[in-house]
Amino acid sequence: ANGHRVMTVAPRYDQYKDAWDTGVAIEVKVGYITEKVRFFHCYKRGVDRVFIDHPMFLEKVWGKTGSKIYGPTTGTDYEDNQLRFSMLCQAALEAPKILNLNSCEYFSGPYGEDVVFIANDWHTALLPCYLKSMYKSKGMYETAKVAYCIHNIAYQGRFSFSDFSLLNLPDAFRSSFDFIDG
């Protein structure tokens, strides 16, 4: 409404009404392997809604598994959550650069690199780390900014510190993830 171009990026947990396969796929490093993700898209209420498609998201809650989005039951995390959300963050960083979205009469093409990312909760906490280590260090997204919002402090996405290497971040980031819980 104010003339800004807005995109949301979320995992594709279901067959979202009106979302179509863009035909765009990328590879991201997840843990020790490379995975291919696809982008689905719909345009609603002035917002480009992008969904990251990969079996790690879809198979968890597809149909009537009885599972929750973050774990098989409330309060229990899936063992691969750090990998799934690493994948989400990496794909979210690629979306503005590579998706050629022509959803409305005012904007067309990729968003480009002059963007503001709004990361929400622990699921997207790796986004600023990847932005700094994988993009800004190589001269990309030089003017991009990140606002980090905490919706529910009770859920913090805690995982074994020994899994840090699975995040594919430089060792300099290690101390950012080490804390003592009172």
C-alpha positions as CSV (number, residue, x, y, z in Angstrom):
1,A,0.0,0.0,0.0
2,N,3.0,2.3,0.6
3,G,4.7,1.4,-2.7
4,H,7.1,-1.1,-1.3
5,R,7.7,-4.5,-2.9
6,V,7.1,-7.2,-0.3
7,M,8.0,-10.9,-0.4
8,T,7.5,-13.5,2.3
9,V,9.4,-16.7,2.3
10,A,8.3,-19.8,4.1
11,P,8.7,-23.6,3.9
12,R,6.2,-25.4,1.7
13,Y,4.5,-27.6,4.3
14,D,1.4,-28.2,2.2
15,Q,-0.2,-27.6,-1.2
16,Y,-1.0,-23.9,-0.7
17,K,-3.9,-22.7,-2.7
18,D,-2.8,-20.7,-5.8
19,A,0.9,-21.4,-5.3
20,W,2.6,-22.5,-8.5
21,D,5.9,-24.0,-9.2
22,T,8.2,-21.2,-10.6
23,G,10.4,-23.8,-12.3
24,V,13.4,-22.2,-10.5
25,A,15.6,-24.6,-8.5
26,I,18.8,-24.0,-6.7
27,E,21.3,-26.1,-4.7
28,V,22.2,-25.3,-1.1
29,K,24.7,-26.9,1.2
30,V,22.9,-28.6,4.1
31,G,25.2,-30.2,6.6
32,Y,27.7,-32.3,4.5
33,I,25.5,-32.7,1.4
34,T,24.1,-30.5,-1.3
35,E,20.3,-30.4,-1.6
36,K,18.1,-29.0,-4.4
37,V,15.2,-26.8,-3.5
38,R,12.4,-25.4,-5.7
39,F,10.5,-22.2,-5.3
40,F,6.7,-22.0,-5.4
41,H,4.9,-18.6,-5.6
42,C,1.6,-16.9,-5.4
43,Y,0.7,-13.2,-5.2
44,K,-1.9,-12.2,-2.7
45,R,-2.9,-8.8,-1.3
46,G,0.1,-7.1,-2.8
47,V,2.6,-9.6,-1.4
48,D,4.8,-12.1,-3.3
49,R,4.4,-15.3,-1.2
50,V,7.3,-17.6,-1.9
51,F,7.4,-21.2,-0.6
52,I,10.6,-23.3,-0.4
53,D,9.9,-26.8,-1.6
54,H,11.9,-29.8,-0.4
55,P,10.9,-33.1,1.1
56,M,12.5,-32.2,4.4
57,F,9.6,-29.7,4.9
58,L,6.7,-31.4,3.0
59,E,7.1,-35.0,4.4
60,K,7.0,-33.9,8.0
61,V,3.4,-32.7,8.0
62,W,2.0,-33.8,4.7
63,G,-1.5,-35.3,4.8
64,K,-2.6,-36.7,8.1
65,T,0.7,-37.7,9.7
66,G,-0.4,-36.2,13.0
67,S,3.0,-34.4,13.3
68,K,3.5,-30.8,14.0
69,I,5.6,-28.4,11.9
70,Y,8.6,-28.3,14.3
71,G,8.4,-31.8,15.8
72,P,6.4,-35.0,15.9
73,T,4.6,-33.8,19.0
74,T,4.3,-30.5,20.8
75,G,7.5,-29.7,22.7
76,T,9.6,-32.2,20.8
77,D,12.0,-31.1,18.0
78,Y,12.7,-33.0,14.8
79,E,16.4,-34.0,14.9
80,D,17.0,-32.3,11.5
81,N,15.4,-28.9,12.4
82,Q,18.8,-27.1,12.3
83,L,19.3,-28.5,8.8
84,R,15.8,-27.7,7.6
85,F,16.0,-24.1,8.8
86,S,19.5,-23.7,7.5
87,M,18.0,-24.7,4.1
88,L,15.2,-22.2,4.5
89,C,17.6,-19.3,5.4
90,Q,19.9,-20.0,2.4
91,A,17.0,-20.2,0.0
92,A,15.4,-17.0,1.4
93,L,18.7,-15.2,0.7
94,E,18.6,-16.4,-2.9
95,A,15.0,-15.6,-3.6
96,P,15.2,-11.8,-4.1
97,K,18.1,-12.2,-6.5
98,I,16.9,-15.0,-8.7
99,L,13.1,-15.1,-8.8
100,N,11.8,-13.2,-11.8
101,L,8.4,-12.2,-10.4
102,N,6.0,-10.2,-12.5
103,S,3.1,-10.2,-10.1
104,C,1.7,-6.7,-10.4
105,E,1.8,-3.7,-12.8
106,Y,4.2,-1.7,-10.7
107,F,7.1,-4.1,-10.3
108,S,8.6,-6.8,-12.4
109,G,11.7,-9.0,-12.4
110,P,14.0,-9.9,-9.4
111,Y,13.9,-7.8,-6.3
112,G,17.7,-7.4,-6.5
113,E,20.1,-7.0,-3.6
114,D,18.9,-3.7,-2.1
115,V,16.5,-5.3,0.4
116,V,15.6,-5.5,4.0
117,F,15.3,-9.0,5.4
118,I,13.0,-9.5,8.4
119,A,14.0,-12.7,10.2
120,N,11.4,-14.1,12.6
121,D,12.3,-16.3,15.5
122,W,15.0,-19.0,15.7
123,H,13.9,-20.6,12.4
124,T,15.5,-17.7,10.5
125,A,18.2,-16.8,13.0
126,L,20.9,-18.1,10.6
127,L,19.9,-15.7,7.9
128,P,22.0,-12.8,9.1
129,C,24.9,-15.1,9.7
130,Y,24.7,-16.4,6.1
131,L,24.2,-12.9,4.8
132,K,27.4,-11.8,6.4
133,S,29.5,-14.9,5.7
134,M,28.3,-16.0,2.3
135,Y,27.3,-12.7,0.6
136,K,28.6,-9.5,2.1
137,S,32.1,-11.0,2.4
138,K,31.9,-11.5,-1.4
139,G,30.6,-8.0,-2.2
140,M,26.9,-9.1,-2.6
141,Y,24.0,-7.6,-0.7
142,E,26.2,-4.7,0.3
143,T,23.3,-2.5,1.3
144,A,21.0,-5.2,2.6
145,K,19.8,-5.0,6.2
146,V,18.3,-7.4,8.6
147,A,15.7,-6.8,11.3
148,Y,15.4,-9.7,13.7
149,C,12.0,-10.3,15.5
150,I,11.4,-12.6,18.4
151,H,7.8,-13.8,18.4
152,N,8.1,-16.4,21.2
153,I,11.2,-16.5,23.4
154,A,10.1,-19.8,24.9
155,Y,11.1,-21.6,21.7
156,Q,14.8,-21.0,21.0
157,G,15.8,-23.7,18.5
158,R,18.5,-25.2,20.7
159,F,20.7,-28.0,19.4
160,S,23.8,-29.7,20.4
161,F,26.9,-27.4,20.0
162,S,28.6,-30.3,18.4
163,D,26.2,-29.8,15.4
164,F,27.7,-26.3,14.7
165,S,29.8,-27.7,11.8
166,L,26.5,-28.7,10.0
167,L,25.6,-25.1,9.7
168,N,28.5,-24.4,7.3
169,L,29.5,-21.2,9.0
170,P,33.0,-19.9,9.6
171,D,34.6,-20.8,12.9
172,A,34.6,-17.1,13.8
173,F,30.8,-17.5,14.3
174,R,31.1,-20.3,16.9
175,S,31.2,-18.0,19.9
176,S,27.9,-16.3,18.7
177,F,26.1,-19.6,19.3
178,D,27.7,-20.6,22.6
179,F,25.9,-19.4,25.7
180,I,25.2,-20.6,29.2
181,D,21.6,-21.0,30.1
182,G,21.0,-19.6,33.6
